Amino acid sequence: MGQSFDEQYKNFWDSRYSSEEYVYGKQPNEFFKEQLLKLTPGSILMPADGEARNGVFAAEQGWKVISMDLSIEAKGKALQLAKERQVVLDYIVGDLEHLDFEKASFDAIGLIFAHFPADKKSALHKKLTTYLKPGGTVIFEAYSKGHLKQIDKNPQVGGPRDIDMLFSKEEISADFEGYEVLMLEEMDVWQNEGIRHVGEGTVIRFIGRKPAK
């Protein structure tokens, strides 16, 4: 019997994170850094945080962080980075689809290049909404459907080749329906993150605030 898609997906990320090198570098994503610094530290959930460059940065700013990813290999490197930076990081290995947190328990959620399987991504976004406190903030950056042209020009820029795993502004508006939209833009950005995000990418950036009631 062959592996399921979920098993293949997990094995893909275990393989990617198994090298000594930090695949996307140790510095936080610039957009995440810029937006997080505008917020008062509280509790933050970081799905698909990989080697935790973003979760560790949040912890350095005084946030109580729960990072998570499918990959046990990523967790080892994440905890090593947290140790280097002398911060505490709570890291869960598991599939967000099968994990549950208390409702309204986080002040913020960071979704940075969190490309979930195409048939699950909207449901997972809506699940995440239930974990966010009223008035809480989503910080989102991921590749748009227009990014495929960038991969064709430069495979080193990274990102899924499956267009259904990529995002549109319309999808994000629907997934986070009712949010106060502080930013929702599609743009080309220059990336220099480790060895896997290098070059010009086309991204969706979204900052949303969950309604207070």
Backbone as JSON, one array per atom type, in Angstrom:
{
  "sequence": "MGQSFDEQYKNFWDSRYSSEEYVYGKQPNEFFKEQLLKLTPGSILMPADGEARNGVFAAEQGWKVISMDLSIEAKGKALQLAKERQVVLDYIVGDLEHLDFEKASFDAIGLIFAHFPADKKSALHKKLTTYLKPGGTVIFEAYSKGHLKQIDKNPQVGGPRDIDMLFSKEEISADFEGYEVLMLEEMDVWQNEGIRHVGEGTVIRFIGRKPAK",
  "N": [[0.83, -1.2, 0.0], [0.5, 2.23, -0.83], [1.74, 5.4, 0.43], [-0.37, 7.73, 2.17], [-1.56, 11.01, 1.16], [-1.19, 12.8, 3.3], [0.83, 11.52, 4.8], [2.9, 11.55, 2.93], [3.25, 14.29, 2.71], [4.1, 15.02, 5.29], [6.5, 13.54, 5.37], [7.9, 14.81, 3.35], [8.42, 17.35, 4.53], [9.88, 16.58, 6.8], [12.15, 15.58, 5.53], [13.08, 17.92, 4.26], [13.74, 19.53, 6.46], [15.77, 18.15, 7.66], [18.44, 18.72, 7.31], [21.49, 20.25, 8.58], [21.61, 22.95, 8.19], [19.65, 25.92, 8.54], [16.78, 26.06, 6.87], [15.16, 28.21, 5.99], [16.55, 30.23, 7.08], [17.59, 32.0, 10.11], [16.54, 34.36, 10.87], [13.62, 36.4, 11.45], [10.72, 36.5, 9.3], [10.35, 39.41, 7.39], [7.97, 40.92, 7.08], [6.31, 39.78, 9.04], [7.8, 40.43, 11.32], [7.73, 43.25, 11.25], [4.97, 43.74, 11.55], [4.31, 42.42, 13.93], [5.66, 43.88, 15.85], [4.04, 46.05, 16.17], [2.1, 45.32, 17.9], [0.8, 44.7, 21.21], [2.51, 42.56, 23.37], [1.28, 39.26, 23.98], [-0.41, 36.25, 23.94], [0.44, 33.96, 21.36], [-0.26, 31.98, 18.53], [1.49, 29.91, 16.32], [1.06, 28.36, 13.61], [2.43, 25.86, 11.38], [5.14, 26.56, 11.72], [7.66, 25.62, 11.26], [11.15, 25.69, 11.48], [11.02, 27.63, 13.33], [11.85, 30.33, 13.22], [10.23, 32.57, 13.25], [8.52, 32.17, 15.46], [10.41, 32.11, 17.53], [11.4, 34.7, 17.36], [9.1, 36.1, 18.14], [8.9, 35.22, 20.8], [11.19, 36.41, 21.82], [10.33, 39.0, 21.9], [8.67, 39.04, 24.03], [6.32, 37.6, 23.87], [4.07, 34.93, 24.66], [4.48, 31.92, 23.29], [3.1, 29.45, 21.17], [4.31, 27.24, 18.99], [3.89, 25.25, 16.05], [4.12, 22.32, 13.98], [4.18, 19.86, 11.33], [6.52, 18.42, 11.34], [8.91, 16.5, 13.0], [11.6, 16.81, 12.75], [11.86, 19.52, 12.29], [11.11, 20.49, 14.79], [13.27, 19.82, 16.5], [15.3, 21.53, 15.56], [14.06, 23.97, 15.95], [13.85, 24.13, 18.76], [16.54, 24.18, 19.37], [17.27, 26.64, 18.26], [15.74, 28.33, 19.87], [17.03, 27.88, 22.29], [19.56, 28.94, 21.71], [18.84, 31.62, 21.5], [17.95, 32.08, 23.97], [15.27, 31.87, 24.9], [11.92, 30.81, 25.77], [10.09, 28.31, 24.17], [7.15, 26.83, 23.31], [6.5, 23.94, 21.66], [4.68, 22.1, 19.38], [4.34, 19.02, 17.76], [2.42, 18.02, 15.16], [-0.66, 17.54, 13.3], [-2.59, 20.22, 12.4], [-5.25, 19.83, 11.83], [-6.03, 17.82, 13.52], [-5.61, 18.72, 16.05], [-6.55, 20.49, 19.0], [-7.25, 23.56, 20.58], [-8.07, 25.7, 23.36], [-11.04, 27.6, 22.98], [-10.95, 30.97, 21.85], [-8.36, 31.71, 22.92], [-5.99, 32.9, 22.19], [-4.11, 35.88, 21.56], [-3.08, 36.59, 19.15], [-2.47, 35.27, 15.87], [-0.04, 33.87, 13.84], [0.45, 33.41, 10.51], [2.62, 32.46, 8.42], [3.7, 31.87, 5.35], [2.21, 29.53, 5.49], [1.23, 27.06, 3.96], [-1.28, 25.1, 3.54], [-2.66, 21.82, 2.71], [-4.6, 21.82, -0.29], [-7.34, 21.1, -0.16], [-7.97, 21.51, 2.43], [-7.31, 23.99, 3.41], [-9.01, 26.29, 3.71], [-10.88, 25.4, 5.62], [-9.16, 24.99, 7.77], [-8.26, 27.58, 8.27], [-10.67, 28.7, 9.18], [-11.07, 27.17, 11.43], [-8.9, 28.02, 12.96], [-9.7, 30.63, 13.49], [-11.53, 30.3, 15.57], [-9.92, 29.97, 17.75], [-8.88, 32.4, 18.29], [-8.91, 35.32, 20.27], [-11.66, 37.62, 20.73], [-11.14, 40.68, 19.08], [-8.56, 40.0, 18.57], [-5.58, 39.49, 16.5], [-4.74, 38.52, 13.17], [-1.83, 37.77, 11.46], [-0.75, 37.47, 8.28], [1.09, 36.08, 5.66], [1.62, 34.77, 2.52], [2.2, 32.83, -0.46], [0.73, 33.99, -3.47], [-1.68, 33.08, -6.03], [-0.64, 34.12, -8.31], [2.03, 33.66, -8.04], [3.12, 31.52, -9.39], [4.27, 32.22, -11.81], [6.63, 33.35, -10.95], [8.02, 31.18, -9.88], [8.45, 29.75, -12.21], [10.27, 31.41, -13.47], [12.34, 31.44, -11.61], [13.17, 28.88, -9.84], [14.32, 28.75, -7.31], [13.1, 30.53, -5.68], [11.09, 29.35, -4.28], [8.05, 27.85, -2.87], [4.76, 26.35, -3.29], [3.89, 24.41, -6.2], [1.39, 23.73, -6.88], [-1.45, 25.25, -7.84], [-3.78, 25.4, -6.39], [-3.0, 25.32, -3.77], [-2.06, 27.79, -3.37], [-2.87, 31.3, -2.79], [-5.62, 33.65, -3.05], [-6.8, 37.05, -2.89], [-9.54, 37.07, -2.64], [-10.13, 34.55, -1.57], [-8.95, 34.77, 0.98], [-10.46, 36.84, 2.07], [-12.92, 35.54, 2.23], [-12.32, 33.37, 3.93], [-11.71, 34.64, 6.33], [-14.01, 35.99, 7.02], [-15.92, 38.77, 8.1], [-13.95, 39.9, 9.64], [-12.16, 42.85, 10.67], [-10.51, 44.43, 8.2], [-7.31, 45.32, 8.06], [-5.21, 45.3, 6.36], [-4.97, 44.07, 3.08], [-3.44, 42.82, 0.53], [-2.01, 42.12, -2.67], [1.2, 41.55, -3.81], [4.47, 42.0, -5.3], [7.45, 40.89, -3.87], [10.81, 41.14, -2.68], [12.73, 38.44, -1.66], [14.91, 37.09, 0.77], [15.53, 34.68, 2.36], [17.1, 32.37, 4.02], [17.95, 29.39, 2.25], [15.88, 28.69, 0.64], [13.91, 30.57, 0.08], [14.55, 32.7, -2.02], [14.82, 35.45, -4.0], [12.49, 37.12, -6.23], [9.16, 37.12, -5.17], [5.6, 36.56, -5.36], [3.1, 37.63, -3.31], [0.36, 37.33, -0.95], [-0.6, 39.61, 1.45], [-2.01, 39.98, 4.6], [-3.62, 41.6, 7.2], [-5.7, 41.14, 9.79], [-8.34, 41.89, 12.07], [-10.11, 40.27, 14.53], [-13.61, 40.51, 15.1], [-14.74, 42.36, 17.94], [-16.99, 41.51, 19.21]],
  "CA": [[0.0, 0.0, 0.0], [1.28, 3.46, -0.86], [1.51, 6.37, 1.5], [-1.4, 8.73, 1.97], [-1.02, 12.35, 0.9], [-0.74, 13.38, 4.57], [2.13, 10.92, 5.13], [3.87, 12.08, 1.97], [3.46, 15.71, 3.04], [4.93, 15.03, 6.5], [7.84, 13.06, 5.02], [8.53, 15.88, 2.57], [8.94, 18.38, 5.43], [10.95, 15.97, 7.6], [13.34, 15.54, 4.68], [13.56, 19.28, 4.04], [14.3, 20.11, 7.68], [16.74, 17.24, 8.27], [19.81, 19.23, 7.16], [21.95, 21.09, 9.69], [21.34, 24.34, 7.84], [18.28, 26.4, 8.72], [16.35, 26.14, 5.47], [14.67, 29.56, 5.72], [17.35, 31.14, 7.88], [17.25, 32.15, 11.53], [15.93, 35.67, 11.1], [12.18, 36.36, 11.18], [10.15, 37.1, 8.1], [10.34, 40.87, 7.59], [6.6, 41.39, 7.25], [5.87, 39.35, 10.36], [8.52, 41.25, 12.3], [7.2, 44.63, 11.2], [3.6, 43.8, 12.05], [4.25, 41.97, 15.33], [6.16, 44.94, 16.71], [2.97, 47.02, 16.37], [1.13, 44.75, 18.83], [1.19, 44.49, 22.61], [2.74, 41.12, 23.56], [0.32, 38.42, 24.69], [-0.23, 34.87, 23.52], [0.39, 33.85, 19.9], [-0.17, 30.65, 17.94], [2.25, 29.94, 15.07], [0.96, 27.12, 12.84], [3.4, 25.67, 10.29], [6.25, 27.46, 12.06], [8.93, 25.05, 10.81], [12.3, 25.8, 12.39], [10.58, 28.59, 14.36], [12.49, 31.65, 13.17], [9.23, 33.58, 13.61], [8.1, 31.93, 16.84], [11.49, 32.52, 18.43], [11.41, 36.17, 17.39], [7.98, 36.54, 18.98], [9.27, 34.98, 22.2], [12.17, 37.44, 22.19], [9.6, 40.26, 22.14], [7.86, 38.91, 25.23], [5.1, 36.85, 23.62], [3.95, 33.52, 25.03], [4.37, 31.35, 21.94], [2.96, 28.04, 20.83], [4.62, 26.95, 17.59], [3.54, 23.88, 15.7], [4.46, 21.89, 12.63], [4.1, 18.42, 11.12], [7.84, 17.8, 11.26], [9.73, 16.32, 14.21], [12.93, 17.36, 12.43], [11.76, 20.97, 12.5], [11.04, 20.78, 16.22], [14.61, 19.78, 17.07], [16.02, 22.75, 15.19], [13.36, 25.09, 16.59], [14.24, 24.2, 20.17], [17.95, 24.6, 19.4], [17.29, 28.09, 18.02], [15.22, 28.97, 21.09], [18.1, 27.8, 23.28], [20.57, 29.94, 21.3], [18.32, 32.97, 21.75], [17.62, 32.12, 25.41], [13.84, 32.09, 25.09], [11.1, 29.61, 25.94], [9.21, 28.06, 23.04], [6.31, 25.64, 23.41], [6.46, 23.47, 20.27], [3.86, 20.9, 19.22], [4.41, 18.32, 16.48], [1.13, 17.41, 14.86], [-1.49, 18.08, 12.22], [-3.56, 21.17, 12.93], [-6.59, 19.27, 11.64], [-6.33, 16.89, 14.61], [-5.26, 19.35, 17.32], [-7.54, 21.45, 19.47], [-6.89, 24.48, 21.65], [-9.24, 26.34, 23.94], [-11.62, 28.68, 22.19], [-10.61, 32.36, 22.23], [-7.26, 31.65, 23.88], [-4.79, 33.57, 21.67], [-4.22, 37.28, 21.18], [-2.65, 36.73, 17.75], [-2.09, 34.07, 15.12], [0.88, 34.16, 12.76], [0.42, 32.46, 9.39], [3.68, 32.92, 7.53], [3.92, 30.81, 4.36], [1.53, 28.33, 5.99], [0.51, 26.54, 2.8], [-1.91, 23.84, 3.89], [-3.23, 21.11, 1.56], [-5.62, 22.63, -0.95], [-8.7, 20.76, 0.22], [-8.13, 21.74, 3.87], [-6.79, 25.29, 3.87], [-10.07, 27.19, 4.19], [-11.42, 24.85, 6.87], [-8.18, 25.22, 8.84], [-8.32, 29.01, 8.61], [-11.87, 28.93, 9.97], [-10.81, 26.55, 12.73], [-7.99, 28.92, 13.69], [-10.48, 31.78, 13.95], [-12.19, 30.0, 16.85], [-8.92, 30.03, 18.81], [-8.45, 33.79, 18.46], [-9.76, 36.13, 21.14], [-12.27, 38.81, 20.12], [-10.18, 41.77, 19.03], [-7.24, 39.47, 18.25], [-5.03, 39.83, 15.19], [-4.09, 37.55, 12.29], [-0.76, 38.26, 10.58], [-0.71, 36.45, 7.23], [1.78, 36.29, 4.39], [1.84, 33.52, 1.8], [2.28, 33.03, -1.91], [-0.53, 34.12, -4.2], [-1.78, 32.26, -7.24], [0.25, 34.74, -9.29], [3.43, 33.32, -7.76], [3.62, 30.46, -10.28], [5.16, 32.81, -12.83], [7.93, 33.59, -10.33], [8.68, 29.88, -9.8], [8.91, 29.41, -13.56], [11.46, 32.22, -13.75], [13.4, 31.19, -10.63], [12.69, 27.85, -8.9], [14.91, 28.94, -5.99], [12.26, 31.41, -4.86], [10.3, 28.49, -3.41], [6.59, 27.9, -2.91], [4.09, 25.23, -3.93], [3.55, 24.52, -7.62], [-0.04, 23.44, -6.99], [-2.12, 26.54, -7.75], [-4.85, 25.34, -5.39], [-2.4, 25.57, -2.46], [-1.74, 29.21, -3.34], [-3.99, 32.08, -2.27], [-6.11, 34.88, -3.67], [-7.4, 37.97, -1.92], [-10.93, 36.67, -2.46], [-10.14, 33.41, -0.64], [-8.65, 35.25, 2.33], [-11.65, 37.58, 2.52], [-13.96, 34.57, 2.58], [-11.88, 32.57, 5.08], [-11.73, 35.49, 7.53], [-15.21, 36.82, 6.86], [-16.32, 39.5, 9.29], [-12.81, 40.56, 10.26], [-11.76, 44.2, 10.26], [-9.35, 44.27, 7.33], [-6.36, 46.41, 8.2], [-4.41, 45.22, 5.14], [-5.16, 42.9, 2.21], [-2.76, 43.25, -0.69], [-1.15, 41.2, -3.44], [2.36, 42.34, -4.24], [5.75, 41.36, -5.53], [8.42, 41.23, -2.82], [12.12, 40.49, -2.78], [12.95, 37.57, -0.53], [16.26, 36.56, 1.01], [15.3, 33.93, 3.59], [17.77, 31.08, 3.97], [18.31, 28.89, 0.92], [14.67, 28.25, -0.06], [13.12, 31.74, -0.32], [15.53, 33.65, -2.54], [14.39, 36.05, -5.25], [11.22, 37.85, -6.22], [7.96, 36.31, -5.01], [4.32, 37.27, -5.38], [2.49, 37.21, -2.05], [-0.78, 37.99, -0.34], [-0.39, 40.06, 2.83], [-3.28, 40.25, 5.23], [-3.7, 41.86, 8.63], [-7.1, 41.18, 10.13], [-8.69, 41.92, 13.48], [-11.37, 39.58, 14.79], [-14.56, 41.42, 15.73], [-14.71, 42.35, 19.41], [-18.19, 40.8, 19.68]],
  "C": [[0.87, 1.25, 0.0], [0.93, 4.38, 0.29], [0.35, 7.28, 1.15], [-0.75, 10.07, 1.66], [-0.47, 12.96, 2.18], [0.62, 12.83, 4.98], [3.22, 11.45, 4.21], [4.25, 13.52, 2.32], [4.37, 15.82, 4.27], [6.35, 14.61, 6.17], [8.62, 14.09, 4.2], [9.17, 16.91, 3.5], [10.01, 17.82, 6.36], [12.25, 15.94, 6.81], [13.93, 16.93, 4.49], [14.27, 19.84, 5.27], [15.4, 19.25, 8.31], [18.19, 17.72, 8.16], [20.18, 20.07, 8.38], [21.6, 22.56, 9.45], [19.88, 24.7, 8.1], [17.75, 26.82, 7.34], [15.89, 27.54, 5.09], [15.39, 30.61, 6.56], [16.88, 31.22, 9.32], [16.59, 33.48, 11.85], [14.45, 35.62, 10.76], [11.86, 36.91, 9.81], [9.95, 38.6, 8.34], [8.94, 41.41, 7.81], [6.06, 41.02, 8.63], [6.51, 40.21, 11.45], [7.92, 42.64, 12.38], [5.82, 44.71, 11.84], [3.51, 43.4, 13.52], [4.68, 43.09, 16.27], [5.13, 46.05, 16.95], [2.0, 46.59, 17.47], [1.69, 44.67, 20.24], [1.37, 42.99, 22.84], [1.66, 40.45, 24.41], [0.61, 36.98, 24.32], [-0.4, 34.77, 22.0], [0.54, 32.39, 19.5], [0.49, 30.77, 16.58], [2.13, 28.59, 14.37], [2.01, 27.08, 11.72], [4.64, 26.54, 10.49], [7.62, 26.87, 11.73], [10.02, 25.12, 11.86], [12.16, 26.97, 13.36], [11.35, 29.91, 14.37], [11.51, 32.74, 13.6], [8.74, 33.41, 15.05], [9.15, 32.37, 17.84], [11.57, 34.04, 18.5], [10.29, 36.7, 18.27], [8.3, 36.35, 20.46], [10.28, 36.01, 22.68], [11.49, 38.78, 22.5], [8.66, 40.17, 23.34], [6.54, 38.19, 25.04], [5.2, 35.45, 24.22], [3.58, 32.78, 23.75], [4.08, 29.86, 21.98], [3.21, 27.92, 19.33], [4.22, 25.51, 17.3], [3.92, 23.6, 14.24], [4.26, 20.38, 12.54], [5.41, 17.7, 11.39], [8.56, 17.72, 12.6], [11.14, 16.85, 13.99], [12.94, 18.86, 12.67], [11.78, 21.3, 13.98], [12.43, 20.79, 16.85], [15.38, 21.06, 16.79], [15.39, 23.99, 15.82], [13.79, 25.24, 18.04], [15.71, 24.59, 20.32], [18.06, 26.11, 19.19], [16.78, 28.84, 19.24], [16.29, 28.98, 22.18], [19.19, 28.83, 22.98], [20.14, 31.34, 21.67], [17.85, 33.15, 23.19], [16.16, 32.53, 25.66], [13.14, 30.75, 25.24], [10.14, 29.5, 24.76], [8.45, 26.76, 23.3], [6.06, 25.16, 21.98], [5.71, 22.14, 20.21], [4.07, 20.32, 17.83], [3.06, 17.65, 16.25], [0.43, 18.13, 13.73], [-2.55, 18.98, 12.83], [-4.99, 20.64, 12.84], [-7.01, 18.42, 12.85], [-5.98, 17.46, 15.99], [-6.33, 20.36, 17.71], [-6.95, 22.28, 20.6], [-8.18, 25.05, 22.23], [-9.74, 27.45, 23.03], [-11.17, 30.03, 22.76], [-9.46, 32.42, 23.23], [-5.98, 32.36, 23.42], [-5.09, 35.02, 21.3], [-3.85, 37.51, 19.72], [-2.38, 35.35, 17.17], [-1.19, 34.51, 13.97], [0.86, 33.07, 11.71], [1.39, 32.95, 8.33], [4.1, 31.77, 6.62], [3.39, 29.47, 4.88], [0.63, 27.81, 4.87], [-0.02, 25.15, 3.13], [-2.4, 23.13, 2.63], [-4.47, 21.82, 1.03], [-7.03, 22.36, -0.45], [-8.99, 21.04, 1.69], [-7.9, 23.18, 4.29], [-7.88, 26.21, 4.39], [-10.66, 26.7, 5.5], [-10.46, 25.09, 8.02], [-8.15, 26.69, 9.24], [-9.53, 29.29, 9.51], [-11.76, 28.29, 11.35], [-9.93, 27.46, 13.58], [-8.73, 30.14, 14.24], [-11.11, 31.53, 15.31], [-11.21, 30.1, 18.01], [-8.49, 31.46, 19.14], [-9.45, 34.54, 19.34], [-10.47, 37.21, 20.33], [-11.3, 39.99, 20.2], [-8.77, 41.33, 18.7], [-6.86, 39.67, 16.79], [-4.46, 38.61, 14.47], [-3.05, 38.29, 11.45], [-0.5, 37.17, 9.55], [0.16, 36.93, 6.07], [2.02, 34.92, 3.78], [1.8, 33.8, 0.31], [0.89, 33.08, -2.53], [-0.52, 33.2, -5.42], [-0.9, 32.83, -8.36], [1.71, 34.4, -9.12], [3.99, 32.27, -8.73], [4.56, 31.01, -11.34], [6.56, 33.07, -12.27], [8.71, 32.28, -10.2], [9.23, 29.48, -11.17], [10.19, 30.16, -13.91], [12.63, 31.82, -12.87], [12.92, 30.17, -9.59], [13.21, 28.04, -7.48], [14.07, 29.84, -5.09], [11.34, 30.61, -3.95], [8.8, 28.67, -3.6], [6.0, 26.71, -3.64], [3.84, 25.49, -5.42], [2.08, 24.21, -7.89], [-0.81, 24.74, -6.79], [-3.21, 26.55, -6.68], [-4.32, 25.47, -3.96], [-1.99, 27.03, -2.3], [-3.02, 30.01, -3.06], [-4.37, 33.23, -3.19], [-6.68, 35.78, -2.58], [-8.84, 37.57, -1.62], [-11.05, 35.5, -1.48], [-9.9, 33.88, 0.8], [-9.83, 36.03, 2.89], [-12.75, 36.63, 2.97], [-13.59, 33.77, 3.83], [-11.98, 33.35, 6.38], [-12.88, 36.5, 7.45], [-15.59, 37.49, 8.18], [-15.19, 40.21, 10.0], [-12.71, 42.02, 9.81], [-10.47, 44.05, 9.46], [-8.45, 45.5, 7.43], [-5.4, 46.46, 7.01], [-4.8, 43.96, 4.39], [-4.63, 43.29, 0.84], [-2.07, 42.07, -1.36], [-0.01, 42.03, -3.99], [3.55, 41.45, -4.54], [6.72, 41.84, -4.46], [9.73, 40.51, -3.1], [12.37, 39.7, -1.51], [14.41, 37.14, -0.45], [16.23, 35.84, 2.35], [15.92, 32.54, 3.44], [18.12, 30.68, 2.55], [17.08, 28.58, 0.07], [13.76, 29.39, -0.5], [14.1, 32.81, -0.78], [15.06, 34.15, -3.9], [13.05, 36.73, -5.11], [10.06, 36.87, -6.13], [6.73, 37.18, -5.09], [3.48, 36.75, -4.23], [1.16, 37.93, -1.82], [-0.37, 38.36, 1.08], [-1.73, 40.5, 3.41], [-3.06, 40.5, 6.71], [-5.18, 42.03, 8.94], [-7.32, 41.18, 11.63], [-10.06, 41.27, 13.65], [-12.33, 40.53, 15.48], [-14.56, 41.26, 17.25], [-15.91, 41.63, 19.99], [-18.57, 39.74, 18.68]]
}
